[in-house]
Amino acid sequence: MGKLVIRKNGSITSEYPVSETFTIGRALHCNLSLNLPDVSPHHAQIIAEPHLGSTVYRLRDLYSHSGTYLNERPVSHDILKHEDVLKIGDCELVFLSSSDTPEATSL
C-alpha cells in the first residue's frame, strides 16, 4: 500500500495511507486537508489502480490555482514512483510505495 509522508525541515511529521481515491486539498473532507493559503479546496488526487498484480498510483491536479509539482516540475497528471516528492502549496509530501519508512536523512 502506498502512503504520503509530510516532511518539514528534513523530518517526517505525519503519514497518510493512500486509499483507492485519495484527495488532497484545503477542504475539511479531503483525505489530507492542508489549511494553507496556496492550497485549493480540492487541489490534487491520487488514484490507486491494480495493474498486472501490483498497484499503479496516478497523480492528478484538480485544476488548482497554484499547481501541483512532482519532483520540482509542474504536472497535470503523472504516475507516482517510490520516493517521488510532491509540492502542494508550501507543503512537501513524499510518496512511498512500500510500507518501509525512510530515514529522515534519506529524504
Biopython code that builds the backbone (N, CA, C, O; Angstrom):
import numpy as np
from Bio.PDB.StructureBuilder import StructureBuilder

atoms = [
    (1, "MET", "N", (0.844, -1.173, 0.000)),
    (1, "MET", "CA", (0.000, 0.000, 0.000)),
    (1, "MET", "C", (0.892, 1.241, 0.000)),
    (1, "MET", "O", (1.924, 1.275, 0.671)),
    (2, "GLY", "N", (0.488, 2.246, -0.751)),
    (2, "GLY", "CA", (1.238, 3.489, -0.793)),
    (2, "GLY", "C", (0.871, 4.391, 0.375)),
    (2, "GLY", "O", (-0.170, 4.229, 1.013)),
    (3, "LYS", "N", (1.756, 5.347, 0.635)),
    (3, "LYS", "CA", (1.449, 6.339, 1.655)),
    (3, "LYS", "C", (2.178, 7.631, 1.332)),
    (3, "LYS", "O", (3.172, 7.648, 0.605)),
    (4, "LEU", "N", (1.658, 8.705, 1.889)),
    (4, "LEU", "CA", (2.291, 10.008, 1.790)),
    (4, "LEU", "C", (2.820, 10.381, 3.154)),
    (4, "LEU", "O", (2.170, 10.141, 4.171)),
    (5, "VAL", "N", (3.994, 10.967, 3.173)),
    (5, "VAL", "CA", (4.528, 11.495, 4.422)),
    (5, "VAL", "C", (4.782, 12.981, 4.219)),
    (5, "VAL", "O", (5.246, 13.409, 3.162)),
    (6, "ILE", "N", (4.474, 13.751, 5.238)),
    (6, "ILE", "CA", (4.755, 15.181, 5.206)),
    (6, "ILE", "C", (6.140, 15.383, 5.796)),
    (6, "ILE", "O", (6.466, 14.866, 6.864)),
    (7, "ARG", "N", (6.942, 16.145, 5.076)),
    (7, "ARG", "CA", (8.308, 16.396, 5.503)),
    (7, "ARG", "C", (8.483, 17.890, 5.766)),
    (7, "ARG", "O", (8.163, 18.720, 4.916)),
    (8, "LYS", "N", (8.994, 18.220, 6.945)),
    (8, "LYS", "CA", (9.310, 19.607, 7.286)),
    (8, "LYS", "C", (10.684, 19.641, 7.920)),
    (8, "LYS", "O", (10.959, 18.899, 8.864)),
    (9, "ASN", "N", (11.552, 20.506, 7.401)),
    (9, "ASN", "CA", (12.909, 20.662, 7.922)),
    (9, "ASN", "C", (13.655, 19.333, 8.025)),
    (9, "ASN", "O", (14.380, 19.099, 8.993)),
    (10, "GLY", "N", (13.479, 18.463, 7.028)),
    (10, "GLY", "CA", (14.190, 17.199, 6.989)),
    (10, "GLY", "C", (13.616, 16.093, 7.848)),
    (10, "GLY", "O", (14.163, 14.991, 7.877)),
    (11, "SER", "N", (12.511, 16.364, 8.558)),
    (11, "SER", "CA", (11.904, 15.358, 9.432)),
    (11, "SER", "C", (10.503, 15.018, 8.960)),
    (11, "SER", "O", (9.783, 15.871, 8.441)),
    (12, "ILE", "N", (10.128, 13.768, 9.145)),
    (12, "ILE", "CA", (8.767, 13.332, 8.812)),
    (12, "ILE", "C", (7.858, 13.731, 9.966)),
    (12, "ILE", "O", (8.118, 13.384, 11.118)),
    (13, "THR", "N", (6.777, 14.469, 9.649)),
    (13, "THR", "CA", (5.874, 14.928, 10.707)),
    (13, "THR", "C", (4.566, 14.146, 10.743)),
    (13, "THR", "O", (3.959, 14.012, 11.806)),
    (14, "SER", "N", (4.116, 13.622, 9.587)),
    (14, "SER", "CA", (2.849, 12.884, 9.529)),
    (14, "SER", "C", (2.892, 11.875, 8.395)),
    (14, "SER", "O", (3.617, 12.054, 7.416)),
    (15, "GLU", "N", (2.098, 10.796, 8.538)),
    (15, "GLU", "CA", (1.972, 9.778, 7.493)),
    (15, "GLU", "C", (0.502, 9.552, 7.191)),
    (15, "GLU", "O", (-0.336, 9.573, 8.092)),
    (16, "TYR", "N", (0.190, 9.335, 5.911)),
    (16, "TYR", "CA", (-1.186, 9.103, 5.482)),
    (16, "TYR", "C", (-1.218, 7.938, 4.498)),
    (16, "TYR", "O", (-0.626, 8.038, 3.423)),
    (17, "PRO", "N", (-1.893, 6.834, 4.831)),
    (17, "PRO", "CA", (-2.031, 5.745, 3.851)),
    (17, "PRO", "C", (-2.890, 6.207, 2.684)),
    (17, "PRO", "O", (-3.901, 6.881, 2.881)),
    (18, "VAL", "N", (-2.493, 5.850, 1.481)),
    (18, "VAL", "CA", (-3.217, 6.260, 0.276)),
    (18, "VAL", "C", (-4.252, 5.196, -0.059)),
    (18, "VAL", "O", (-3.911, 4.053, -0.362)),
    (19, "SER", "N", (-5.515, 5.587, 0.000)),
    (19, "SER", "CA", (-6.625, 4.683, -0.338)),
    (19, "SER", "C", (-6.827, 4.676, -1.850)),
    (19, "SER", "O", (-6.062, 5.306, -2.580)),
    (20, "GLU", "N", (-7.849, 3.969, -2.325)),
    (20, "GLU", "CA", (-8.125, 3.885, -3.762)),
    (20, "GLU", "C", (-8.239, 5.254, -4.402)),
    (20, "GLU", "O", (-7.680, 5.490, -5.473)),
    (21, "THR", "N", (-8.955, 6.154, -3.757)),
    (21, "THR", "CA", (-9.073, 7.528, -4.216)),
    (21, "THR", "C", (-8.729, 8.418, -3.040)),
    (21, "THR", "O", (-9.436, 8.431, -2.032)),
    (22, "PHE", "N", (-7.646, 9.160, -3.168)),
    (22, "PHE", "CA", (-7.104, 9.962, -2.074)),
    (22, "PHE", "C", (-7.038, 11.407, -2.535)),
    (22, "PHE", "O", (-6.318, 11.730, -3.480)),
    (23, "THR", "N", (-7.791, 12.279, -1.869)),
    (23, "THR", "CA", (-7.871, 13.681, -2.272)),
    (23, "THR", "C", (-7.093, 14.563, -1.310)),
    (23, "THR", "O", (-7.155, 14.394, -0.092)),
    (24, "ILE", "N", (-6.361, 15.508, -1.885)),
    (24, "ILE", "CA", (-5.574, 16.468, -1.123)),
    (24, "ILE", "C", (-6.129, 17.860, -1.413)),
    (24, "ILE", "O", (-6.341, 18.216, -2.572)),
    (25, "GLY", "N", (-6.361, 18.637, -0.375)),
    (25, "GLY", "CA", (-6.854, 19.996, -0.573)),
    (25, "GLY", "C", (-7.088, 20.698, 0.743)),
    (25, "GLY", "O", (-6.784, 20.166, 1.811)),
    (26, "ARG", "N", (-7.634, 21.901, 0.656)),
    (26, "ARG", "CA", (-7.914, 22.691, 1.850)),
    (26, "ARG", "C", (-9.246, 22.312, 2.489)),
    (26, "ARG", "O", (-9.448, 22.564, 3.677)),
    (27, "ALA", "N", (-10.157, 21.713, 1.727)),
    (27, "ALA", "CA", (-11.471, 21.332, 2.260)),
    (27, "ALA", "C", (-11.311, 20.296, 3.373)),
    (27, "ALA", "O", (-10.467, 19.403, 3.289)),
    (28, "LEU", "N", (-12.118, 20.425, 4.394)),
    (28, "LEU", "CA", (-12.012, 19.537, 5.556)),
    (28, "LEU", "C", (-12.323, 18.079, 5.236)),
    (28, "LEU", "O", (-11.838, 17.185, 5.929)),
    (29, "HIS", "N", (-13.127, 17.818, 4.194)),
    (29, "HIS", "CA", (-13.496, 16.434, 3.877)),
    (29, "HIS", "C", (-12.467, 15.726, 2.988)),
    (29, "HIS", "O", (-12.678, 14.570, 2.623)),
    (30, "CYS", "N", (-11.368, 16.381, 2.634)),
    (30, "CYS", "CA", (-10.306, 15.724, 1.865)),
    (30, "CYS", "C", (-9.600, 14.700, 2.755)),
    (30, "CYS", "O", (-9.576, 14.838, 3.978)),
    (31, "ASN", "N", (-9.034, 13.688, 2.133)),
    (31, "ASN", "CA", (-8.266, 12.692, 2.892)),
    (31, "ASN", "C", (-7.074, 13.334, 3.591)),
    (31, "ASN", "O", (-6.718, 12.959, 4.708)),
    (32, "LEU", "N", (-6.469, 14.297, 2.926)),
    (32, "LEU", "CA", (-5.389, 15.085, 3.520)),
    (32, "LEU", "C", (-5.777, 16.550, 3.377)),
    (32, "LEU", "O", (-5.720, 17.115, 2.285)),
    (33, "SER", "N", (-6.169, 17.153, 4.483)),
    (33, "SER", "CA", (-6.603, 18.547, 4.493)),
    (33, "SER", "C", (-5.438, 19.429, 4.916)),
    (33, "SER", "O", (-4.898, 19.292, 6.014)),
    (34, "LEU", "N", (-5.058, 20.343, 4.015)),
    (34, "LEU", "CA", (-3.943, 21.254, 4.261)),
    (34, "LEU", "C", (-4.483, 22.675, 4.325)),
    (34, "LEU", "O", (-4.873, 23.237, 3.302)),
    (35, "ASN", "N", (-4.509, 23.247, 5.496)),
    (35, "ASN", "CA", (-5.045, 24.589, 5.681)),
    (35, "ASN", "C", (-3.948, 25.612, 5.394)),
    (35, "ASN", "O", (-3.412, 26.247, 6.303)),
    (36, "LEU", "N", (-3.631, 25.754, 4.108)),
    (36, "LEU", "CA", (-2.593, 26.672, 3.652)),
    (36, "LEU", "C", (-3.169, 27.573, 2.564)),
    (36, "LEU", "O", (-4.001, 27.118, 1.779)),
    (37, "PRO", "N", (-2.750, 28.842, 2.495)),
    (37, "PRO", "CA", (-3.354, 29.780, 1.549)),
    (37, "PRO", "C", (-3.187, 29.399, 0.077)),
    (37, "PRO", "O", (-4.064, 29.714, -0.727)),
    (38, "ASP", "N", (-2.093, 28.731, -0.303)),
    (38, "ASP", "CA", (-1.864, 28.371, -1.710)),
    (38, "ASP", "C", (-2.461, 27.031, -2.111)),
    (38, "ASP", "O", (-2.233, 26.561, -3.226)),
    (39, "VAL", "N", (-3.224, 26.410, -1.218)),
    (39, "VAL", "CA", (-3.834, 25.109, -1.498)),
    (39, "VAL", "C", (-5.305, 25.330, -1.843)),
    (39, "VAL", "O", (-6.041, 25.974, -1.094)),
    (40, "SER", "N", (-5.723, 24.784, -2.990)),
    (40, "SER", "CA", (-7.127, 24.881, -3.403)),
    (40, "SER", "C", (-7.984, 23.951, -2.550)),
    (40, "SER", "O", (-7.463, 23.001, -1.967)),
    (41, "PRO", "N", (-9.297, 24.211, -2.466)),
    (41, "PRO", "CA", (-10.163, 23.321, -1.687)),
    (41, "PRO", "C", (-10.052, 21.854, -2.126)),
    (41, "PRO", "O", (-10.036, 20.956, -1.284)),
    (42, "HIS", "N", (-9.977, 21.613, -3.418)),
    (42, "HIS", "CA", (-9.746, 20.273, -3.978)),
    (42, "HIS", "C", (-8.565, 20.415, -4.925)),
    (42, "HIS", "O", (-8.745, 20.724, -6.103)),
    (43, "HIS", "N", (-7.381, 20.196, -4.425)),
    (43, "HIS", "CA", (-6.150, 20.547, -5.132)),
    (43, "HIS", "C", (-5.640, 19.425, -6.041)),
    (43, "HIS", "O", (-5.366, 19.653, -7.219)),
    (44, "ALA", "N", (-5.515, 18.227, -5.495)),
    (44, "ALA", "CA", (-4.960, 17.103, -6.256)),
    (44, "ALA", "C", (-5.572, 15.802, -5.767)),
    (44, "ALA", "O", (-6.176, 15.737, -4.697)),
    (45, "GLN", "N", (-5.398, 14.765, -6.581)),
    (45, "GLN", "CA", (-5.969, 13.460, -6.245)),
    (45, "GLN", "C", (-4.986, 12.371, -6.657)),
    (45, "GLN", "O", (-4.310, 12.475, -7.681)),
    (46, "ILE", "N", (-4.922, 11.329, -5.841)),
    (46, "ILE", "CA", (-4.140, 10.139, -6.180)),
    (46, "ILE", "C", (-5.129, 8.989, -6.302)),
    (46, "ILE", "O", (-5.960, 8.773, -5.420)),
    (47, "ILE", "N", (-5.030, 8.264, -7.392)),
    (47, "ILE", "CA", (-5.908, 7.121, -7.623)),
    (47, "ILE", "C", (-5.043, 5.872, -7.722)),
    (47, "ILE", "O", (-4.114, 5.813, -8.528)),
    (48, "ALA", "N", (-5.353, 4.877, -6.899)),
    (48, "ALA", "CA", (-4.632, 3.599, -6.914)),
    (48, "ALA", "C", (-5.385, 2.642, -7.827)),
    (48, "ALA", "O", (-6.574, 2.390, -7.631)),
    (49, "GLU", "N", (-4.689, 2.115, -8.820)),
    (49, "GLU", "CA", (-5.298, 1.196, -9.781)),
    (49, "GLU", "C", (-4.517, -0.112, -9.829)),
    (49, "GLU", "O", (-3.290, -0.091, -9.918)),
    (50, "PRO", "N", (-5.211, -1.254, -9.770)),
    (50, "PRO", "CA", (-4.499, -2.521, -9.926)),
    (50, "PRO", "C", (-3.944, -2.643, -11.350)),
    (50, "PRO", "O", (-4.601, -2.266, -12.320)),
    (51, "HIS", "N", (-2.720, -3.178, -11.452)),
    (51, "HIS", "CA", (-2.096, -3.322, -12.763)),
    (51, "HIS", "C", (-1.098, -4.478, -12.718)),
    (51, "HIS", "O", (-0.068, -4.387, -12.050)),
    (52, "LEU", "N", (-1.403, -5.557, -13.427)),
    (52, "LEU", "CA", (-0.518, -6.719, -13.552)),
    (52, "LEU", "C", (-0.009, -7.233, -12.206)),
    (52, "LEU", "O", (1.188, -7.466, -12.035)),
    (53, "GLY", "N", (-0.914, -7.405, -11.266)),
    (53, "GLY", "CA", (-0.569, -7.969, -9.976)),
    (53, "GLY", "C", (0.005, -6.981, -8.975)),
    (53, "GLY", "O", (0.324, -7.364, -7.849)),
    (54, "SER", "N", (0.142, -5.730, -9.357)),
    (54, "SER", "CA", (0.614, -4.714, -8.416)),
    (54, "SER", "C", (-0.343, -3.522, -8.478)),
    (54, "SER", "O", (-1.448, -3.635, -9.009)),
    (55, "THR", "N", (0.075, -2.408, -7.946)),
    (55, "THR", "CA", (-0.771, -1.215, -7.940)),
    (55, "THR", "C", (-0.015, -0.051, -8.553)),
    (55, "THR", "O", (1.156, 0.176, -8.249)),
    (56, "VAL", "N", (-0.698, 0.683, -9.419)),
    (56, "VAL", "CA", (-0.156, 1.901, -10.015)),
    (56, "VAL", "C", (-0.874, 3.067, -9.357)),
    (56, "VAL", "O", (-2.097, 3.053, -9.220)),
    (57, "TYR", "N", (-0.111, 4.079, -8.949)),
    (57, "TYR", "CA", (-0.676, 5.272, -8.311)),
    (57, "TYR", "C", (-0.575, 6.434, -9.291)),
    (57, "TYR", "O", (0.514, 6.814, -9.721)),
    (58, "ARG", "N", (-1.736, 6.990, -9.633)),
    (58, "ARG", "CA", (-1.790, 8.095, -10.590)),
    (58, "ARG", "C", (-2.102, 9.396, -9.859)),
    (58, "ARG", "O", (-3.073, 9.483, -9.106)),
    (59, "LEU", "N", (-1.272, 10.398, -10.089)),
    (59, "LEU", "CA", (-1.461, 11.719, -9.516)),
    (59, "LEU", "C", (-2.158, 12.592, -10.548)),
    (59, "LEU", "O", (-1.817, 12.566, -11.730)),
    (60, "ARG", "N", (-3.147, 13.370, -10.087)),
    (60, "ARG", "CA", (-3.866, 14.272, -10.987)),
    (60, "ARG", "C", (-4.097, 15.593, -10.279)),
    (60, "ARG", "O", (-4.620, 15.625, -9.166)),
    (61, "ASP", "N", (-3.707, 16.681, -10.923)),
    (61, "ASP", "CA", (-4.028, 18.006, -10.421)),
    (61, "ASP", "C", (-5.502, 18.273, -10.715)),
    (61, "ASP", "O", (-5.978, 17.976, -11.811)),
    (62, "LEU", "N", (-6.216, 18.823, -9.760)),
    (62, "LEU", "CA", (-7.653, 19.072, -9.920)),
    (62, "LEU", "C", (-7.905, 20.533, -10.284)),
    (62, "LEU", "O", (-8.756, 21.191, -9.685)),
    (63, "TYR", "N", (-7.157, 21.037, -11.273)),
    (63, "TYR", "CA", (-7.281, 22.417, -11.749)),
    (63, "TYR", "C", (-7.057, 23.413, -10.618)),
    (63, "TYR", "O", (-7.783, 24.399, -10.488)),
    (64, "SER", "N", (-6.039, 23.142, -9.801)),
    (64, "SER", "CA", (-5.722, 24.007, -8.668)),
    (64, "SER", "C", (-5.209, 25.357, -9.169)),
    (64, "SER", "O", (-4.696, 25.463, -10.283)),
    (65, "HIS", "N", (-5.352, 26.381, -8.334)),
    (65, "HIS", "CA", (-4.919, 27.723, -8.744)),
    (65, "HIS", "C", (-3.403, 27.910, -8.663)),
    (65, "HIS", "O", (-2.859, 28.752, -9.377)),
    (66, "SER", "N", (-2.708, 27.151, -7.816)),
    (66, "SER", "CA", (-1.254, 27.327, -7.710)),
    (66, "SER", "C", (-0.459, 26.149, -8.275)),
    (66, "SER", "O", (0.772, 26.176, -8.270)),
    (67, "GLY", "N", (-1.146, 25.123, -8.758)),
    (67, "GLY", "CA", (-0.479, 23.998, -9.396)),
    (67, "GLY", "C", (0.000, 22.920, -8.436)),
    (67, "GLY", "O", (0.099, 23.125, -7.227)),
    (68, "THR", "N", (0.293, 21.768, -9.021)),
    (68, "THR", "CA", (0.836, 20.620, -8.308)),
    (68, "THR", "C", (2.191, 20.319, -8.925)),
    (68, "THR", "O", (2.330, 20.280, -10.148)),
    (69, "TYR", "N", (3.190, 20.107, -8.079)),
    (69, "TYR", "CA", (4.549, 19.865, -8.549)),
    (69, "TYR", "C", (4.994, 18.469, -8.149)),
    (69, "TYR", "O", (4.773, 18.025, -7.022)),
    (70, "LEU", "N", (5.624, 17.790, -9.096)),
    (70, "LEU", "CA", (6.157, 16.453, -8.865)),
    (70, "LEU", "C", (7.638, 16.503, -9.187)),
    (70, "LEU", "O", (8.028, 16.745, -10.329)),
    (71, "ASN", "N", (8.466, 16.272, -8.166)),
    (71, "ASN", "CA", (9.918, 16.337, -8.337)),
    (71, "ASN", "C", (10.331, 17.666, -8.990)),
    (71, "ASN", "O", (11.133, 17.699, -9.923)),
    (72, "GLU", "N", (9.760, 18.750, -8.470)),
    (72, "GLU", "CA", (10.074, 20.132, -8.841)),
    (72, "GLU", "C", (9.585, 20.558, -10.216)),
    (72, "GLU", "O", (10.001, 21.606, -10.712)),
    (73, "ARG", "N", (8.716, 19.778, -10.846)),
    (73, "ARG", "CA", (8.165, 20.210, -12.136)),
    (73, "ARG", "C", (6.650, 20.221, -12.051)),
    (73, "ARG", "O", (6.059, 19.337, -11.431)),
    (74, "PRO", "N", (6.007, 21.217, -12.670)),
    (74, "PRO", "CA", (4.544, 21.265, -12.633)),
    (74, "PRO", "C", (3.946, 20.109, -13.437)),
    (74, "PRO", "O", (4.442, 19.770, -14.511)),
    (75, "VAL", "N", (2.879, 19.508, -12.909)),
    (75, "VAL", "CA", (2.228, 18.393, -13.605)),
    (75, "VAL", "C", (0.713, 18.570, -13.567)),
    (75, "VAL", "O", (0.162, 19.159, -12.637)),
    (76, "SER", "N", (0.056, 18.049, -14.596)),
    (76, "SER", "CA", (-1.404, 17.955, -14.569)),
    (76, "SER", "C", (-1.794, 16.523, -14.214)),
    (76, "SER", "O", (-2.816, 16.294, -13.567)),
    (77, "HIS", "N", (-0.974, 15.561, -14.640)),
    (77, "HIS", "CA", (-1.160, 14.158, -14.253)),
    (77, "HIS", "C", (0.139, 13.396, -14.519)),
    (77, "HIS", "O", (0.909, 13.732, -15.418)),
    (78, "ASP", "N", (0.354, 12.372, -13.716)),
    (78, "ASP", "CA", (1.561, 11.559, -13.867)),
    (78, "ASP", "C", (1.417, 10.314, -12.997)),
    (78, "ASP", "O", (0.503, 10.221, -12.177)),
    (79, "ILE", "N", (2.318, 9.367, -13.180)),
    (79, "ILE", "CA", (2.353, 8.163, -12.357)),
    (79, "ILE", "C", (3.384, 8.381, -11.258)),
    (79, "ILE", "O", (4.495, 8.841, -11.524)),
    (80, "LEU", "N", (3.014, 8.051, -10.022)),
    (80, "LEU", "CA", (3.909, 8.215, -8.886)),
    (80, "LEU", "C", (4.825, 7.011, -8.746)),
    (80, "LEU", "O", (4.425, 5.870, -8.979)),
    (81, "LYS", "N", (6.053, 7.291, -8.363)),
    (81, "LYS", "CA", (7.042, 6.250, -8.086)),
    (81, "LYS", "C", (7.542, 6.429, -6.655)),
    (81, "LYS", "O", (7.414, 7.502, -6.064)),
    (82, "HIS", "N", (8.107, 5.368, -6.121)),
    (82, "HIS", "CA", (8.627, 5.372, -4.750)),
    (82, "HIS", "C", (9.576, 6.554, -4.537)),
    (82, "HIS", "O", (10.490, 6.776, -5.331)),
    (83, "GLU", "N", (9.350, 7.301, -3.466)),
    (83, "GLU", "CA", (10.128, 8.454, -3.034)),
    (83, "GLU", "C", (9.990, 9.674, -3.937)),
    (83, "GLU", "O", (10.830, 10.571, -3.877)),
    (84, "ASP", "N", (8.950, 9.731, -4.776)),
    (84, "ASP", "CA", (8.657, 10.955, -5.515)),
    (84, "ASP", "C", (8.274, 12.038, -4.515)),
    (84, "ASP", "O", (7.675, 11.752, -3.479)),
    (85, "VAL", "N", (8.625, 13.289, -4.832)),
    (85, "VAL", "CA", (8.328, 14.417, -3.958)),
    (85, "VAL", "C", (7.271, 15.291, -4.614)),
    (85, "VAL", "O", (7.456, 15.788, -5.725)),
    (86, "LEU", "N", (6.153, 15.471, -3.903)),
    (86, "LEU", "CA", (5.071, 16.337, -4.359)),
    (86, "LEU", "C", (5.151, 17.641, -3.586)),
    (86, "LEU", "O", (5.434, 17.648, -2.388)),
    (87, "LYS", "N", (4.903, 18.734, -4.272)),
    (87, "LYS", "CA", (4.817, 20.018, -3.588)),
    (87, "LYS", "C", (3.452, 20.602, -3.914)),
    (87, "LYS", "O", (3.101, 20.826, -5.072)),
    (88, "ILE", "N", (2.701, 20.839, -2.855)),
    (88, "ILE", "CA", (1.365, 21.409, -2.960)),
    (88, "ILE", "C", (1.345, 22.609, -2.027)),
    (88, "ILE", "O", (1.420, 22.460, -0.807)),
    (89, "GLY", "N", (1.242, 23.799, -2.608)),
    (89, "GLY", "CA", (1.387, 24.994, -1.793)),
    (89, "GLY", "C", (2.784, 24.994, -1.199)),
    (89, "GLY", "O", (3.758, 24.734, -1.907)),
    (90, "ASP", "N", (2.895, 25.280, 0.086)),
    (90, "ASP", "CA", (4.189, 25.258, 0.771)),
    (90, "ASP", "C", (4.480, 23.911, 1.420)),
    (90, "ASP", "O", (5.457, 23.777, 2.157)),
    (91, "CYS", "N", (3.645, 22.917, 1.153)),
    (91, "CYS", "CA", (3.775, 21.619, 1.800)),
    (91, "CYS", "C", (4.526, 20.645, 0.887)),
    (91, "CYS", "O", (4.219, 20.524, -0.299)),
    (92, "GLU", "N", (5.505, 19.961, 1.455)),
    (92, "GLU", "CA", (6.261, 18.952, 0.722)),
    (92, "GLU", "C", (5.842, 17.571, 1.210)),
    (92, "GLU", "O", (5.890, 17.277, 2.404)),
    (93, "LEU", "N", (5.434, 16.735, 0.268)),
    (93, "LEU", "CA", (4.978, 15.383, 0.568)),
    (93, "LEU", "C", (5.862, 14.389, -0.163)),
    (93, "LEU", "O", (6.255, 14.626, -1.306)),
    (94, "VAL", "N", (6.175, 13.284, 0.485)),
    (94, "VAL", "CA", (6.962, 12.228, -0.148)),
    (94, "VAL", "C", (6.054, 11.015, -0.294)),
    (94, "VAL", "O", (5.421, 10.582, 0.668)),
    (95, "PHE", "N", (5.997, 10.471, -1.511)),
    (95, "PHE", "CA", (5.189, 9.282, -1.776)),
    (95, "PHE", "C", (6.049, 8.047, -1.579)),
    (95, "PHE", "O", (7.153, 7.950, -2.115)),
    (96, "LEU", "N", (5.530, 7.104, -0.804)),
    (96, "LEU", "CA", (6.215, 5.830, -0.578)),
    (96, "LEU", "C", (5.319, 4.711, -1.072)),
    (96, "LEU", "O", (4.158, 4.615, -0.673)),
    (97, "SER", "N", (5.854, 3.864, -1.940)),
    (97, "SER", "CA", (5.036, 2.784, -2.492)),
    (97, "SER", "C", (5.149, 1.508, -1.685)),
    (97, "SER", "O", (4.425, 0.548, -1.949)),
    (98, "SER", "N", (6.049, 1.474, -0.699)),
    (98, "SER", "CA", (6.153, 0.306, 0.161)),
    (98, "SER", "C", (5.831, 0.718, 1.582)),
    (98, "SER", "O", (5.625, 1.900, 1.856)),
    (99, "SER", "N", (5.785, -0.237, 2.482)),
    (99, "SER", "CA", (5.474, 0.061, 3.877)),
    (99, "SER", "C", (6.684, 0.531, 4.661)),
    (99, "SER", "O", (6.571, 0.874, 5.838)),
    (100, "ASP", "N", (7.852, 0.549, 4.011)),
    (100, "ASP", "CA", (9.066, 0.995, 4.685)),
    (100, "ASP", "C", (9.050, 2.505, 4.868)),
    (100, "ASP", "O", (8.687, 3.239, 3.949)),
    (101, "THR", "N", (9.434, 2.962, 6.023)),
    (101, "THR", "CA", (9.553, 4.381, 6.284)),
    (101, "THR", "C", (11.013, 4.758, 6.153)),
    (101, "THR", "O", (11.860, 4.178, 6.832)),
    (102, "PRO", "N", (11.336, 5.730, 5.283)),
    (102, "PRO", "CA", (12.738, 6.087, 5.107)),
    (102, "PRO", "C", (13.250, 6.871, 6.310)),
    (102, "PRO", "O", (12.475, 7.446, 7.075)),
    (103, "GLU", "N", (14.558, 6.880, 6.459)),
    (103, "GLU", "CA", (15.148, 7.725, 7.491)),
    (103, "GLU", "C", (15.027, 9.161, 7.026)),
    (103, "GLU", "O", (15.107, 9.435, 5.828)),
    (104, "ALA", "N", (14.838, 10.071, 7.946)),
    (104, "ALA", "CA", (14.677, 11.480, 7.598)),
    (104, "ALA", "C", (15.847, 11.998, 6.777)),
    (104, "ALA", "O", (15.657, 12.873, 5.932)),
    (105, "THR", "N", (17.042, 11.487, 7.000)),
    (105, "THR", "CA", (18.215, 11.962, 6.267)),
    (105, "THR", "C", (18.195, 11.509, 4.811)),
    (105, "THR", "O", (18.859, 12.125, 3.977)),
    (106, "SER", "N", (17.457, 10.452, 4.480)),
    (106, "SER", "CA", (17.423, 9.970, 3.107)),
    (106, "SER", "C", (16.394, 10.686, 2.263)),
    (106, "SER", "O", (16.336, 10.478, 1.051)),
    (107, "LEU", "N", (15.580, 11.528, 2.881)),
    (107, "LEU", "CA", (14.567, 12.264, 2.133)),
    (107, "LEU", "C", (15.173, 13.518, 1.595)),
    (107, "LEU", "O", (14.492, 14.296, 0.928)),
]
sb = StructureBuilder()
sb.init_structure("model")
sb.init_model(0)
sb.init_chain("A")
sb.init_seg("    ")
for serial, (resi, resn, name, xyz) in enumerate(atoms, 1):
    if name == "N":
        sb.init_residue(resn, " ", resi, " ")
    sb.init_atom(name, np.array(xyz, "f"), 0.0, 1.0, " ", f" {name:<3s}", serial, name[0])
structure = sb.get_structure()
